[in-house]
Amino acid sequence: MNGEVERPVETLLITDKEASRLLRISRSKFHVLVAEGRIPRLKLGRSARYRRVDVLAFVERLAAEQSNVAPYNFDEQAPDRSQRPLAK
């Protein structure tokens, strides 16, 4: 070895099964979201794959639609929400 620590590779593309598991929804509900255009699909030959970042972005858009929380920017550091007042 050359002294470098090998880091695990983050999966960029995931299957519908992995995406639905990540969202904790059924595969059929996941396919409805894809059909509605809410989560983009990538075709690789006869296979369909989904970018993990697109699935995470869907969650952020959903949270923003349902509250006054701004969507999370994955390129920036997470904001400190420890001083945020509790909702009444």
N, C-alpha and C positions, 0 to 999 in steps of 0.2 A: 504494500500500500504506500501511497505517497503522502499520507498524513491528512488527507481531506476526508471529511465526513460526508458520506453519501446521503443526500436528502431524499425523502420519498417524493415521487412524481405526483403532482396533483392532476387528477383526471380532468381534461378539458371537455371531452364529449362523453355523454352518458346515454344510456338506453331509456326507453319509456318506463321500464320497470324501476330503474334506479331513480329516475326523476320523480315518479309517483311516490316512491318510498321516501325520498327526500322531503317531499311536500306533505307526506302522510295522508294521501288521498288515493282513491282507487285508480287503476289504470284507465278505466273507462271515463272517469271524470277528467283525468289528465288529457285524454284524447279529445274531449269536448273543448277544453281550454286551447288545445292546439288548433282544432278546427275553427274556433272563434278568432284565431290569429293572436291570441294573448301570449302564447309562447311559440317562438319560431322553431321550425323543424329543418334540419339539414339532411339531405339525401346523400348517402354514400352507396352508389350502386342500387341494390334492392333494399338496403338497410336504412333506417331512419335513426338519427342521433340528435341530441339536444345539447346545446352548450350549457354547462353548469352555471355560467354567469347569467345567461338568459333566464334560467329558472329562478335564480336568486333575485334578479331584477324584477321578475314578476311579483315576488313576495313584497319587495319594497314598493312597487306601484300599488299593489293591493292595500298595503298599510297606509300609504299616502291618500288613497281614495277614501279610506274609512276613518281618517283622523286628520288632525292638523300637523302631523309629523312630516317633515320634508323627507323625500327619498334619500337613502343612504348613498353616498358617493364612494364606490369601491376603490377609487384612486386616492382618496384622502384618508387621514387618520380619523378614527371614530371620535365624534364629539363627546365631551364630558357631560353626561346627563344626570350626574349625581345631585346637582343643585336644582334640578327641574321640579317645580311644585307638583304636588299630587293632584290628580283630577278630583273634582267634587262630585 
